[in-house]
């Protein structure tokens, strides 16, 4: 019911104006201004539905071989993609979310509502960071100007990254103004707990610092230093998870749940399922359902003859139930970032306990017994100079199920290791295409990019 409730709330706010004396110069059903609380709630829903688990994320899950459709080639699963396939994502990112966050930030600043301004900036940083990590150069400095600038130029990705960090810094500064008015029920993420928003901002700063460990003009050591400093103020427990909880009723189902409906034919990819088996990972039964007809853990291999849907595995209800939450940014990620940065700075031995804590935390969240968790960590062995990044990224990808962040981690580290799908039309994609709608209305030189072209920070 949450989605329905949001829309009814907005509808109520818009229609109550009809009770006032009619002004023939104003349309009472289409106000040009609404209060901050009515903007925040639907924006947060869109961040969960359209960024974390939207179409672009589904495409990336195909590339990462987490999921695949029970359909013959060609398709997204063997890297057939068209510019028009991204039209909806661009609209969602820029119109539904970033533009509305800009409106929220501007209004909240004018009204002295610094906490709403802070949230707007932090969610803008997350959305903008996600957008640049799938498209590279994108409009920002000239964007959101309406009719004054209908064809904004694309900013370099390096400048977008600087803008992301500035948004996060300014969001933190807004929180530190300690204004008394805070969101409540309109904030579905943290119900106005600004200390948690602040810790999220610092964790996101660390995420985007670590993306640049191989970027031209940057060094891994310097980025690790910055990340560790940010993480000292970042998430402190799973209570800080940025998650969106769904009621599960009709019209309010978890978005991932909808993605695995019979119409989509999406099931788990066999590469993903077999990874749990090869590691002897006790999370297999916690994340993967056995196939209905065989009771075996079995995903679909891209290019194989299509089978009955009942012969394949689906995600369990922990992540894909109708009322499951979307874990947009979780504490495990903060710990894995810390482990990676610590490895870069101080070596494998120093990173080991942090890495193990992250694995155990994820297992506890999934209700794996302490004994099984300890046994798994032990059999995974000790981190070394040669295996540390591989182990950290493999475990991080499990803790970040369905998270588009796994695509960034794979591009910058090569882990978890994957090979081209059967019948691949190209090498594994390293970006998404610019949308056809942009190519037709705002032609830019960057729009000729191919799926296999690398982003600025994606250095060999």
C-alpha positions as CSV (number, residue, x, y, z in Angstrom):
1,X,0.0,0.0,0.0
2,X,3.0,2.4,0.4
3,X,3.1,3.4,-3.3
4,X,-0.7,3.9,-3.3
5,X,-0.5,5.9,-0.1
6,X,2.1,8.2,-1.5
7,X,0.1,9.0,-4.6
8,X,-3.1,9.5,-2.5
9,X,-1.2,11.9,-0.2
10,X,0.0,14.0,-3.1
11,X,-3.5,13.9,-4.7
12,X,-5.0,15.1,-1.5
13,X,-2.6,17.9,-1.2
14,X,-3.3,19.0,-4.7
15,X,-7.1,18.8,-4.6
16,X,-7.7,20.4,-1.2
17,X,-6.8,23.7,-2.8
18,X,-10.1,23.5,-4.7
19,X,-11.9,24.4,-1.4
20,X,-10.4,27.9,-1.5
21,X,-11.9,30.8,-3.4
22,X,-11.3,30.2,-7.1
23,X,-8.7,32.4,-8.8
24,X,-9.4,32.3,-12.5
25,X,-5.7,32.9,-13.2
26,X,-4.6,29.8,-11.4
27,X,-5.3,26.1,-11.9
28,X,-6.1,24.9,-8.4
29,X,-5.5,21.3,-9.4
30,X,-1.9,22.0,-10.6
31,X,-0.1,24.0,-8.0
32,X,3.4,25.2,-8.8
33,X,4.6,24.8,-5.2
34,X,4.2,22.0,-2.6
35,X,5.8,21.6,0.8
36,X,9.0,19.7,1.3
37,X,7.4,16.7,2.9
38,X,5.2,16.0,-0.1
39,X,8.2,16.1,-2.4
40,X,10.5,13.9,-0.3
41,X,8.3,10.7,0.0
42,X,7.8,10.0,-3.8
43,X,11.4,10.9,-4.6
44,X,12.6,8.3,-2.1
45,X,10.3,5.7,-3.6
46,X,11.7,6.6,-7.1
47,X,15.3,6.3,-5.8
48,X,14.5,2.7,-4.7
49,X,12.4,1.7,-7.7
50,X,14.1,3.5,-10.5
51,X,17.8,3.8,-9.6
52,X,18.6,0.9,-7.3
53,X,16.3,-1.7,-8.9
54,X,15.3,0.0,-12.2
55,X,15.8,-1.0,-15.8
56,X,19.5,0.0,-15.9
57,X,20.1,-2.2,-12.8
58,X,18.4,-5.2,-14.5
59,X,20.5,-4.8,-17.6
60,X,23.7,-4.7,-15.4
61,X,22.6,-7.9,-13.6
62,X,22.5,-9.6,-17.0
63,X,26.0,-8.4,-17.7
64,X,27.3,-9.6,-14.3
65,X,25.6,-13.0,-14.8
66,X,23.5,-12.7,-11.7
67,X,20.2,-13.2,-13.7
68,X,19.2,-14.2,-17.1
69,X,15.9,-14.6,-19.0
70,X,14.6,-18.0,-20.0
71,X,14.7,-16.9,-23.6
72,X,16.8,-17.7,-26.6
73,X,19.7,-15.5,-27.9
74,X,19.9,-12.7,-28.8
75,X,19.0,-10.5,-25.9
76,X,20.5,-8.3,-23.2
77,X,21.9,-11.5,-21.7
78,X,24.3,-11.9,-24.6
79,X,24.9,-8.2,-24.9
80,X,22.3,-7.1,-27.5
81,X,21.3,-3.6,-26.4
82,X,19.8,-0.6,-28.2
83,X,19.9,3.1,-27.4
84,X,16.2,3.3,-27.1
85,X,16.3,0.7,-24.2
86,X,17.8,3.5,-22.0
87,X,15.2,6.2,-22.7
88,X,13.2,5.4,-19.6
89,X,16.2,5.3,-17.3
90,X,17.4,8.7,-18.5
91,X,14.0,10.2,-17.9
92,X,13.7,8.6,-14.4
93,X,17.2,9.7,-13.3
94,X,16.9,13.3,-14.6
95,X,13.2,14.2,-14.5
96,X,11.7,12.0,-11.8
97,X,14.6,12.2,-9.4
98,X,17.4,14.7,-10.0
99,X,15.2,17.6,-11.2
100,X,12.7,17.0,-8.3
101,X,15.7,16.8,-5.8
102,X,16.9,20.2,-7.2
103,X,13.4,21.6,-6.6
104,X,13.4,20.2,-3.1
105,X,16.8,21.5,-2.3
106,X,16.0,25.0,-3.7
107,X,12.7,25.2,-1.8
108,X,14.1,23.8,1.5
109,X,17.0,26.3,1.3
110,X,14.6,29.2,0.8
111,X,12.4,28.0,3.7
112,X,15.4,27.4,6.1
113,X,14.7,23.7,6.1
114,X,18.3,22.6,6.2
115,X,17.6,19.0,6.9
116,X,15.5,18.6,3.8
117,X,18.2,20.4,1.9
118,X,20.8,17.9,3.2
119,X,18.7,14.9,2.2
120,X,18.2,16.4,-1.3
121,X,21.9,16.8,-1.7
122,X,22.8,13.4,-0.5
123,X,20.3,11.6,-2.7
124,X,21.4,13.8,-5.6
125,X,24.9,12.6,-5.0
126,X,23.9,9.0,-5.0
127,X,21.7,9.3,-8.2
128,X,24.3,11.4,-10.0
129,X,27.1,9.0,-9.0
130,X,25.1,6.1,-10.2
131,X,24.3,7.8,-13.5
132,X,27.9,8.7,-14.3
133,X,29.1,5.2,-13.4
134,X,26.8,3.7,-16.2
135,X,27.1,6.5,-18.8
136,X,30.3,8.4,-18.1
137,X,30.1,12.0,-19.2
138,X,26.6,13.4,-18.5
139,X,25.0,16.8,-18.2
140,X,25.0,18.5,-14.8
141,X,26.5,22.0,-14.7
142,X,24.1,23.2,-17.4
143,X,21.2,20.9,-16.5
144,X,18.0,21.7,-14.7
145,X,17.6,25.2,-16.2
146,X,14.4,24.5,-18.0
147,X,13.7,26.5,-21.2
148,X,16.8,28.6,-20.5
149,X,19.1,25.7,-21.5
150,X,17.4,22.9,-23.5
151,X,20.7,21.4,-24.8
152,X,23.1,21.2,-21.9
153,X,26.6,20.1,-22.6
154,X,28.0,16.9,-21.0
155,X,30.4,17.4,-18.2
156,X,33.5,15.3,-18.0
157,X,33.2,12.4,-15.6
158,X,36.0,13.7,-13.5
159,X,34.0,16.9,-12.9
160,X,30.9,14.9,-12.1
161,X,32.9,13.0,-9.5
162,X,33.9,16.4,-8.0
163,X,30.3,17.5,-8.0
164,X,29.3,14.3,-6.2
165,X,31.8,15.0,-3.4
166,X,30.7,18.6,-3.2
167,X,27.1,17.6,-2.9
168,X,27.9,15.2,-0.1
169,X,30.1,17.8,1.7
170,X,27.3,20.4,1.5
171,X,24.8,17.9,2.7
172,X,26.9,17.2,5.7
173,X,27.2,20.9,6.3
174,X,23.4,21.3,6.1
175,X,23.0,18.6,8.8
176,X,25.5,20.3,11.0
177,X,23.4,23.5,11.1
178,X,21.3,21.5,13.6
179,X,18.0,23.0,12.6
180,X,15.0,21.8,14.6
181,X,12.6,20.8,11.9
182,X,13.2,17.3,10.6
183,X,11.3,14.9,8.3
184,X,9.3,12.2,10.0
185,X,7.0,9.8,8.2
186,X,7.8,11.4,4.9
187,X,11.3,10.1,5.2
188,X,11.0,6.4,4.4
189,X,14.7,5.7,4.7
190,X,15.6,7.1,8.2
191,X,12.4,8.8,9.5
192,X,14.3,12.0,10.0
193,X,17.3,10.6,11.9
194,X,19.9,13.0,10.6
195,X,22.8,11.3,12.3
196,X,22.1,8.3,10.0
197,X,21.9,10.6,7.0
198,X,25.3,12.0,7.9
199,X,26.9,8.6,8.3
200,X,25.4,7.6,4.9
201,X,27.0,10.7,3.3
202,X,30.4,9.8,4.6
203,X,30.0,6.2,3.4
204,X,29.1,7.4,0.0
205,X,32.1,9.7,0.0
206,X,34.3,6.6,0.7
207,X,32.5,4.6,-2.1
208,X,33.3,7.3,-4.7
209,X,36.8,7.8,-3.5
210,X,37.6,4.1,-4.0
211,X,36.2,4.2,-7.5
212,X,39.1,6.4,-8.5
213,X,42.0,4.2,-7.3
214,X,43.1,3.7,-10.9
215,X,41.8,6.9,-12.5
216,X,44.2,9.0,-14.4
217,X,45.9,11.5,-12.1
218,X,44.8,9.7,-9.0
219,X,46.7,7.1,-6.8
220,X,45.3,4.2,-4.9
221,X,47.1,5.2,-1.7
222,X,45.7,8.7,-1.7
223,X,42.1,7.5,-2.5
224,X,42.4,4.9,0.3
225,X,43.5,7.6,2.7
226,X,40.5,9.7,1.8
227,X,38.2,6.7,2.1
228,X,39.4,5.6,5.5
229,X,39.0,9.2,6.8
230,X,35.5,9.3,5.5
231,X,34.6,5.9,6.9
232,X,35.7,6.9,10.4
233,X,32.5,9.0,10.3
234,X,30.5,6.5,8.2
235,X,28.0,3.7,8.9
236,X,28.5,2.1,12.3
237,X,26.1,-0.8,12.2
238,X,23.4,-2.4,10.2
239,X,21.0,0.0,11.8
240,X,22.5,2.5,9.4
241,X,21.5,0.6,6.3
242,X,19.9,2.7,3.6
243,X,16.9,0.6,2.8
244,X,13.4,1.0,1.4
245,X,10.8,-1.3,3.0
246,X,7.7,-2.3,1.0
247,X,4.4,-3.4,2.4
248,X,4.0,-6.1,-0.2
249,X,0.4,-5.4,-1.1
250,X,-0.9,-5.0,-4.6
251,X,0.8,-2.0,-6.1
252,X,3.4,-1.9,-3.4
253,X,5.5,-4.9,-4.1
254,X,9.3,-4.9,-3.9
255,X,10.6,-4.0,-7.3
256,X,13.0,-7.0,-7.4
257,X,10.1,-9.2,-6.7
258,X,8.3,-7.9,-9.8
259,X,11.4,-8.4,-11.9
260,X,11.1,-12.2,-11.4
261,X,7.5,-12.6,-12.4
262,X,6.6,-15.2,-15.0
263,X,6.1,-12.6,-17.7
264,X,9.8,-11.4,-17.6
265,X,11.0,-15.1,-17.4
266,X,14.0,-13.9,-15.4
267,X,15.6,-16.5,-13.2
268,X,19.0,-16.7,-11.5
269,X,22.0,-17.2,-13.8
270,X,23.9,-20.5,-13.4
271,X,27.2,-18.7,-13.0
272,X,25.8,-17.0,-9.9
273,X,24.3,-20.2,-8.4
274,X,27.4,-22.3,-9.1
275,X,29.6,-19.7,-7.4
276,X,27.9,-20.5,-4.0
277,X,28.6,-24.2,-4.6
278,X,32.2,-23.8,-5.6
279,X,32.8,-21.8,-2.4
280,X,30.8,-24.2,-0.2
281,X,29.0,-21.1,0.9
282,X,26.2,-21.6,3.5
283,X,24.4,-18.6,2.1
284,X,23.3,-20.7,-0.9
285,X,20.0,-21.7,0.7
286,X,19.5,-18.2,2.2
287,X,19.7,-16.4,-1.1
288,X,18.8,-19.0,-3.7
289,X,15.6,-21.1,-3.9
290,X,15.9,-24.7,-5.1
291,X,14.1,-25.2,-8.4
292,X,10.4,-26.0,-7.8
293,X,10.3,-29.1,-9.9
294,X,13.7,-30.7,-9.1
295,X,14.5,-29.3,-5.7
296,X,18.0,-28.6,-6.9
297,X,19.9,-25.4,-6.9
298,X,20.2,-24.7,-10.6
299,X,20.3,-21.5,-12.6
300,X,20.0,-21.0,-16.3
301,X,23.0,-20.9,-18.6
302,X,22.8,-18.2,-21.3
303,X,22.5,-19.8,-24.8
304,X,21.1,-23.1,-23.6
305,X,17.8,-24.4,-24.9
306,X,15.0,-22.8,-22.9
307,X,13.4,-24.9,-20.2
308,X,10.4,-24.9,-18.0
309,X,10.6,-22.1,-15.5
310,X,10.1,-24.6,-12.7
311,X,13.5,-26.1,-13.4
312,X,15.4,-23.0,-12.5
313,X,16.2,-21.2,-9.2
314,X,14.9,-17.9,-8.1
315,X,16.1,-15.6,-5.3
316,X,14.6,-16.3,-1.8
317,X,12.2,-13.9,-0.1
318,X,15.1,-12.2,1.8
319,X,15.8,-10.1,-1.2
320,X,12.9,-10.8,-3.6
321,X,9.8,-11.3,-1.5
322,X,6.9,-8.9,-2.2
323,X,7.6,-7.1,1.1
324,X,11.4,-7.4,1.1
325,X,13.4,-4.2,1.6
326,X,15.8,-2.9,-1.0
327,X,19.2,-2.6,0.6
328,X,20.4,0.4,-1.4
329,X,23.6,1.0,0.7
330,X,24.4,-1.3,3.5
331,X,26.9,-1.5,6.4
332,X,28.6,-4.5,4.8
333,X,29.7,-2.3,1.9
334,X,31.2,0.2,4.4
335,X,33.3,-2.7,5.9
336,X,34.4,-4.1,2.6
337,X,35.4,-0.6,1.5
338,X,37.4,-0.3,4.7
339,X,39.0,-3.7,4.1
340,X,40.0,-2.8,0.6
341,X,41.4,0.6,1.6
342,X,43.2,-0.9,4.6
343,X,44.8,-3.5,2.3
344,X,46.0,-0.8,-0.1
345,X,47.5,1.2,2.8
346,X,48.7,-1.5,5.3
347,X,48.6,-4.9,3.6
348,X,46.6,-8.1,3.8
349,X,47.1,-8.9,7.5
350,X,45.7,-5.6,8.5
351,X,42.7,-6.0,6.2
352,X,41.9,-9.6,7.3
353,X,39.8,-9.0,10.4
354,X,37.8,-6.2,8.7
355,X,37.1,-8.5,5.8
356,X,36.1,-11.3,8.1
357,X,33.8,-9.0,10.1
358,X,32.0,-8.0,6.9
359,X,31.5,-11.6,5.8
360,X,30.2,-12.6,9.3
361,X,27.9,-9.6,9.4
362,X,26.3,-10.5,6.1
363,X,25.9,-14.1,7.2
364,X,24.3,-13.0,10.5
365,X,21.9,-10.8,8.6
366,X,20.9,-13.8,6.5
367,X,20.5,-16.0,9.6
368,X,23.5,-18.3,9.0
369,X,24.5,-19.9,12.2
370,X,27.6,-18.6,14.0
371,X,29.3,-22.0,13.6
372,X,28.6,-22.2,9.9
373,X,29.8,-18.6,9.4
374,X,33.0,-19.2,11.3
375,X,33.7,-22.4,9.4
376,X,33.2,-20.7,6.1
377,X,35.5,-17.8,7.0
378,X,38.1,-20.3,8.1
379,X,37.9,-22.4,4.9
380,X,38.2,-19.2,2.8
381,X,41.7,-18.9,4.1
382,X,44.0,-16.0,4.9
383,X,44.2,-12.9,2.8
384,X,47.5,-12.4,0.9
385,X,48.9,-9.8,-1.4
386,X,47.8,-12.0,-4.3
387,X,44.3,-12.9,-3.3
388,X,43.0,-10.0,-1.1
389,X,41.2,-7.9,-3.7
390,X,39.7,-11.1,-5.3
391,X,38.4,-12.3,-1.9
392,X,37.1,-8.9,-0.8
393,X,35.2,-8.3,-4.1
394,X,33.8,-11.8,-4.2
395,X,32.3,-11.5,-0.8
396,X,31.2,-7.9,-1.3
397,X,29.3,-8.9,-4.4
398,X,27.3,-11.5,-2.3
399,X,26.5,-8.9,0.3
400,X,25.4,-6.5,-2.4
401,X,22.9,-8.7,-4.2
402,X,21.3,-6.9,-7.1
403,X,23.3,-3.8,-6.4
404,X,24.5,-1.9,-9.5
405,X,27.6,-1.1,-7.4
406,X,28.9,-4.6,-8.2
407,X,29.3,-3.6,-11.9
408,X,31.6,-0.7,-10.8
409,X,33.6,-3.1,-8.6
410,X,34.0,-5.6,-11.4
411,X,35.2,-3.0,-13.9
412,X,37.8,-1.5,-11.5
413,X,39.1,-4.8,-10.0
414,X,38.1,-7.6,-12.4
415,X,36.2,-9.4,-9.6
416,X,34.1,-11.4,-9.2
417,X,35.6,-13.0,-12.3
418,X,33.2,-13.7,-15.2
419,X,33.7,-14.8,-18.8
420,X,31.6,-13.8,-21.8
421,X,28.2,-15.4,-22.0
422,X,27.5,-18.1,-24.6
423,X,26.8,-16.5,-28.0
424,X,28.2,-13.2,-26.9
425,X,27.8,-10.4,-29.5
426,X,30.8,-8.5,-28.1
427,X,33.2,-8.6,-25.1
428,X,31.5,-8.1,-21.7
429,X,30.0,-4.5,-21.7
430,X,31.7,-1.9,-19.6
431,X,29.0,0.8,-19.8
432,X,25.5,1.5,-20.9
433,X,24.4,3.3,-24.1
434,X,23.2,6.8,-24.2
435,X,19.5,7.0,-24.7
436,X,17.9,7.5,-28.1
437,X,15.9,10.4,-26.8
438,X,19.1,12.3,-25.9
439,X,20.7,11.6,-29.3
440,X,17.6,13.0,-31.1
441,X,17.2,16.1,-28.9
442,X,20.6,17.0,-27.5
443,X,23.3,15.6,-29.8
444,X,26.7,15.4,-28.1
445,X,30.0,13.8,-29.3
446,X,30.0,11.3,-26.3
447,X,26.8,9.6,-27.6
448,X,28.8,7.5,-30.1
449,X,30.1,5.4,-27.2
450,X,29.8,1.6,-27.6
451,X,29.0,-0.9,-24.8
452,X,32.6,-2.1,-24.6
453,X,34.1,1.4,-24.3
454,X,35.7,2.2,-21.0
455,X,34.7,5.1,-18.7
456,X,37.3,7.7,-17.7
457,X,38.1,5.9,-14.4
458,X,37.9,2.4,-15.8
459,X,41.6,1.9,-16.5
460,X,43.1,-1.4,-17.4
